[in-house]
Amino acid sequence: MATGYKGWSIATIIRLNAGNDTNGNPRRVYVAFDVDCNIAGAWDEGYSGHNAVPVELRPMARQAVTLATTSKERKELLAMFDKAGNRKA
């Protein structure tokens, strides 16, 4: 468990895969959950791989389970957070 990330205790990270867009660009997102199963952060993977998440969470991101998702769900998750992983108001 990663502690100290923006006051959250991150319990796990999953990687959601929505395939590629029509131009071949990856549509994947890392989603972090706290110990109460709340979504604590979401980061667009792009071409960065596990480096898309903050450095203190990268060990968890490297071991993340990948699950299939839709492009709509991916967009909704990313819309909840800015690029730095801060929850939008």
N, CA and C atoms as a LAMMPS dump frame, in Angstrom:
ITEM: TIMESTEP
0
ITEM: NUMBER OF ATOMS
267
ITEM: BOX BOUNDS ff ff ff
-5.0000000000000000e+02 5.0000000000000000e+02
-5.0000000000000000e+02 5.0000000000000000e+02
-5.0000000000000000e+02 5.0000000000000000e+02
ITEM: ATOMS id mol type element x y z
1 1 1 N 0.843 -1.173 0
2 1 2 C 0 0 0
3 1 3 C 0.889 1.237 0
4 2 1 N 0.572 2.154 -0.898
5 2 2 C 1.308 3.407 -0.97
6 2 3 C 0.611 4.435 -0.096
7 3 1 N 1.348 5.063 0.775
8 3 2 C 0.748 6.083 1.638
9 3 3 C 1.366 7.43 1.321
10 4 1 N 0.661 8.456 1.687
11 4 2 C 1.192 9.791 1.512
12 4 3 C 0.912 10.411 0.16
13 5 1 N 0.28 9.701 -0.766
14 5 2 C -0.047 10.307 -2.044
15 5 3 C -1.257 11.203 -1.868
16 6 1 N -1.025 12.495 -1.813
17 6 2 C -2.086 13.495 -1.669
18 6 3 C -3.029 13.175 -0.512
19 7 1 N -2.494 12.59 0.537
20 7 2 C -3.295 12.273 1.7
21 7 3 C -4.068 10.963 1.59
22 8 1 N -3.929 10.273 0.481
23 8 2 C -4.627 9.008 0.268
24 8 3 C -3.721 7.85 0.644
25 9 1 N -4.319 6.764 1.051
26 9 2 C -3.604 5.501 1.211
27 9 3 C -4.053 4.62 0.052
28 10 1 N -3.23 4.538 -0.959
29 10 2 C -3.593 3.801 -2.174
30 10 3 C -3.445 2.31 -1.905
31 11 1 N -4.532 1.571 -2.087
32 11 2 C -4.534 0.136 -1.845
33 11 3 C -4.184 -0.646 -3.103
34 12 1 N -4.638 -0.172 -4.254
35 12 2 C -4.379 -0.896 -5.498
36 12 3 C -4.551 0.015 -6.701
37 13 1 N -3.993 -0.411 -7.803
38 13 2 C -4.147 0.277 -9.084
39 13 3 C -4.528 -0.775 -10.115
40 14 1 N -5.49 -0.427 -10.964
41 14 2 C -5.813 -1.278 -12.104
42 14 3 C -5.562 -0.483 -13.377
43 15 1 N -5.408 -1.199 -14.459
44 15 2 C -5.205 -0.58 -15.765
45 15 3 C -6.391 -0.991 -16.629
46 16 1 N -7.104 -0.003 -17.152
47 16 2 C -8.248 -0.276 -18.003
48 16 3 C -7.861 -0.042 -19.46
49 17 1 N -8.222 -0.984 -20.316
50 17 2 C -7.837 -0.945 -21.722
51 17 3 C -9.082 -0.809 -22.586
52 18 1 N -9.18 0.309 -23.305
53 18 2 C -10.286 0.544 -24.228
54 18 3 C -9.817 0.375 -25.674
55 19 1 N -8.752 -0.372 -25.885
56 19 2 C -8.241 -0.599 -27.241
57 19 3 C -7.552 0.63 -27.79
58 20 1 N -7.54 0.744 -29.102
59 20 2 C -6.913 1.882 -29.764
60 20 3 C -7.971 2.681 -30.505
61 21 1 N -7.711 3.971 -30.714
62 21 2 C -8.637 4.785 -31.492
63 21 3 C -8.411 4.517 -32.98
64 22 1 N -9.134 5.21 -33.837
65 22 2 C -9.05 4.948 -35.285
66 22 3 C -7.682 5.282 -35.869
67 23 1 N -6.898 6.095 -35.156
68 23 2 C -5.55 6.429 -35.605
69 23 3 C -4.494 5.503 -35.007
70 24 1 N -4.927 4.535 -34.225
71 24 2 C -3.997 3.594 -33.619
72 24 3 C -3.432 4.022 -32.286
73 25 1 N -3.905 5.131 -31.741
74 25 2 C -3.415 5.613 -30.447
75 25 3 C -4.033 4.796 -29.312
76 26 1 N -3.221 4.462 -28.312
77 26 2 C -3.735 3.658 -27.201
78 26 3 C -4.743 4.435 -26.359
79 27 1 N -5.765 3.707 -25.866
80 27 2 C -6.756 4.294 -24.968
81 27 3 C -6.767 3.454 -23.692
82 28 1 N -5.793 3.746 -22.824
83 28 2 C -5.671 3.018 -21.581
84 28 3 C -5.553 4.004 -20.425
85 29 1 N -6.032 3.6 -19.274
86 29 2 C -6.034 4.487 -18.114
87 29 3 C -5.687 3.682 -16.868
88 30 1 N -4.842 4.256 -16.034
89 30 2 C -4.548 3.676 -14.722
90 30 3 C -5.506 4.3 -13.721
91 31 1 N -6.109 3.475 -12.874
92 31 2 C -7.055 3.958 -11.87
93 31 3 C -6.589 3.471 -10.503
94 32 1 N -6.398 4.418 -9.583
95 32 2 C -5.965 4.094 -8.22
96 32 3 C -7.17 4.106 -7.288
97 33 1 N -7.181 3.14 -6.363
98 33 2 C -8.244 3.031 -5.366
99 33 3 C -7.642 3.112 -3.972
100 34 1 N -8.336 3.816 -3.073
101 34 2 C -7.876 3.876 -1.691
102 34 3 C -8.365 2.648 -0.926
103 35 1 N -8.068 2.591 0.351
104 35 2 C -8.412 1.43 1.166
105 35 3 C -9.912 1.25 1.337
106 36 1 N -10.706 2.298 1.078
107 36 2 C -12.158 2.201 1.157
108 36 3 C -12.793 1.991 -0.216
109 37 1 N -11.968 1.66 -1.207
110 37 2 C -12.413 1.408 -2.591
111 37 3 C -12.934 2.659 -3.295
112 38 1 N -12.524 3.84 -2.845
113 38 2 C -12.848 5.08 -3.552
114 38 3 C -11.808 5.305 -4.639
115 39 1 N -12.226 5.872 -5.738
116 39 2 C -11.27 6.202 -6.792
117 39 3 C -10.454 7.4 -6.325
118 40 1 N -9.158 7.21 -6.244
119 40 2 C -8.264 8.249 -5.722
120 40 3 C -7.487 8.959 -6.818
121 41 1 N -7.468 8.402 -8.019
122 41 2 C -6.746 9.026 -9.111
123 41 3 C -6.93 8.248 -10.391
124 42 1 N -6.771 8.945 -11.515
125 42 2 C -6.838 8.307 -12.827
126 42 3 C -5.867 9.037 -13.743
127 43 1 N -5.079 8.269 -14.485
128 43 2 C -4.054 8.834 -15.361
129 43 3 C -4.109 8.168 -16.72
130 44 1 N -4.115 8.977 -17.758
131 44 2 C -4.079 8.481 -19.125
132 44 3 C -2.7 7.878 -19.38
133 45 1 N -2.665 6.633 -19.811
134 45 2 C -1.384 5.966 -20.05
135 45 3 C -0.662 6.55 -21.255
136 46 1 N -1.396 6.856 -22.314
137 46 2 C -0.759 7.342 -23.534
138 46 3 C 0.344 6.391 -23.964
139 47 1 N 1.492 6.938 -24.319
140 47 2 C 2.644 6.108 -24.688
141 47 3 C 3.651 6.002 -23.541
142 48 1 N 3.261 6.464 -22.35
143 48 2 C 4.176 6.487 -21.21
144 48 3 C 4.211 5.197 -20.415
145 49 1 N 3.233 4.332 -20.599
146 49 2 C 3.185 3.115 -19.801
147 49 3 C 2.976 3.457 -18.34
148 50 1 N 3.592 2.669 -17.456
149 50 2 C 3.414 2.901 -16.02
150 50 3 C 3.997 4.232 -15.551
151 51 1 N 4.815 4.87 -16.379
152 51 2 C 5.378 6.18 -16.022
153 51 3 C 4.335 7.293 -16.058
154 52 1 N 3.116 6.993 -16.489
155 52 2 C 2.044 7.986 -16.513
156 52 3 C 1.57 8.334 -15.106
157 53 1 N 1.775 7.441 -14.162
158 53 2 C 1.327 7.684 -12.781
159 53 3 C 2.458 8.355 -11.996
160 54 1 N 2.138 8.994 -10.876
161 54 2 C 3.188 9.614 -10.057
162 54 3 C 4.245 8.582 -9.641
163 55 1 N 5.452 9.038 -9.488
164 55 2 C 6.597 8.165 -9.233
165 55 3 C 6.381 7.236 -8.037
166 56 1 N 5.74 7.724 -6.985
167 56 2 C 5.556 6.89 -5.794
168 56 3 C 4.553 5.752 -6.014
169 57 1 N 3.77 5.84 -7.091
170 57 2 C 2.789 4.795 -7.388
171 57 3 C 3.225 3.851 -8.507
172 58 1 N 4.345 4.112 -9.111
173 58 2 C 4.79 3.302 -10.257
174 58 3 C 5.013 1.828 -9.947
175 59 1 N 5.539 1.466 -8.769
176 59 2 C 5.657 0.033 -8.489
177 59 3 C 4.308 -0.681 -8.539
178 60 1 N 3.258 -0.041 -8.049
179 60 2 C 1.919 -0.631 -8.108
180 60 3 C 1.404 -0.663 -9.545
181 61 1 N 1.688 0.397 -10.31
182 61 2 C 1.225 0.458 -11.701
183 61 3 C 1.883 -0.625 -12.548
184 62 1 N 3.15 -0.924 -12.267
185 62 2 C 3.845 -1.98 -13.024
186 62 3 C 3.185 -3.338 -12.823
187 63 1 N 2.558 -3.532 -11.677
188 63 2 C 1.932 -4.812 -11.362
189 63 3 C 0.415 -4.79 -11.561
190 64 1 N -0.107 -3.731 -12.133
191 64 2 C -1.55 -3.568 -12.277
192 64 3 C -2.16 -4.636 -13.177
193 65 1 N -3.3 -5.111 -12.766
194 65 2 C -4.098 -6.015 -13.588
195 65 3 C -4.762 -5.176 -14.673
196 66 1 N -4.81 -5.692 -15.89
197 66 2 C -5.454 -4.986 -16.988
198 66 3 C -6.818 -5.608 -17.261
199 67 1 N -7.821 -4.734 -17.313
200 67 2 C -9.188 -5.155 -17.591
201 67 3 C -9.712 -4.385 -18.794
202 68 1 N -10.612 -4.991 -19.534
203 68 2 C -11.222 -4.323 -20.683
204 68 3 C -12.235 -3.288 -20.202
205 69 1 N -12.35 -2.215 -20.948
206 69 2 C -13.336 -1.172 -20.658
207 69 3 C -13.791 -0.572 -21.978
208 70 1 N -14.681 0.378 -21.9
209 70 2 C -15.14 1.091 -23.096
210 70 3 C -14.45 2.444 -23.165
211 71 1 N -14.439 3.024 -24.347
212 71 2 C -13.828 4.349 -24.478
213 71 3 C -14.641 5.378 -23.692
214 72 1 N -15.95 5.191 -23.586
215 72 2 C -16.79 6.109 -22.811
216 72 3 C -16.41 6.077 -21.333
217 73 1 N -16.256 4.884 -20.77
218 73 2 C -15.878 4.778 -19.356
219 73 3 C -14.505 5.395 -19.12
220 74 1 N -13.567 5.155 -20.027
221 74 2 C -12.229 5.74 -19.913
222 74 3 C -12.304 7.26 -19.873
223 75 1 N -13.071 7.851 -20.788
224 75 2 C -13.219 9.312 -20.832
225 75 3 C -13.843 9.846 -19.548
226 76 1 N -14.845 9.134 -19.036
227 76 2 C -15.5 9.574 -17.803
228 76 3 C -14.534 9.559 -16.626
229 77 1 N -13.712 8.53 -16.536
230 77 2 C -12.728 8.456 -15.447
231 77 3 C -11.71 9.584 -15.559
232 78 1 N -11.199 9.804 -16.757
233 78 2 C -10.199 10.856 -16.944
234 78 3 C -10.792 12.242 -16.71
235 79 1 N -12.085 12.406 -16.979
236 79 2 C -12.732 13.703 -16.776
237 79 3 C -12.86 14.055 -15.298
238 80 1 N -12.781 13.056 -14.426
239 80 2 C -12.89 13.289 -12.987
240 80 3 C -11.625 13.907 -12.396
241 81 1 N -10.488 13.777 -13.101
242 81 2 C -9.196 14.208 -12.571
243 81 3 C -8.442 15.025 -13.609
244 82 1 N -7.585 15.956 -13.141
245 82 2 C -6.728 16.665 -14.077
246 82 3 C -5.501 15.798 -14.375
247 83 1 N -4.609 16.281 -15.213
248 83 2 C -3.455 15.476 -15.625
249 83 3 C -2.507 15.151 -14.484
250 84 1 N -2.54 15.932 -13.41
251 84 2 C -1.687 15.687 -12.255
252 84 3 C -2.33 14.701 -11.278
253 85 1 N -3.565 14.297 -11.557
254 85 2 C -4.239 13.354 -10.667
255 85 3 C -5.078 14.006 -9.595
256 86 1 N -5.278 15.314 -9.698
257 86 2 C -6.121 16.028 -8.734
258 86 3 C -7.58 15.918 -9.147
259 87 1 N -8.441 15.586 -8.187
260 87 2 C -9.876 15.484 -8.468
261 87 3 C -10.414 16.852 -8.812
262 88 1 N -11.166 16.914 -9.918
263 88 2 C -11.789 18.17 -10.333
264 88 3 C -13.019 18.428 -9.473
265 89 1 N -13.322 19.696 -9.27
266 89 2 C -14.489 20.071 -8.441
267 89 3 C -15.788 19.81 -9.141
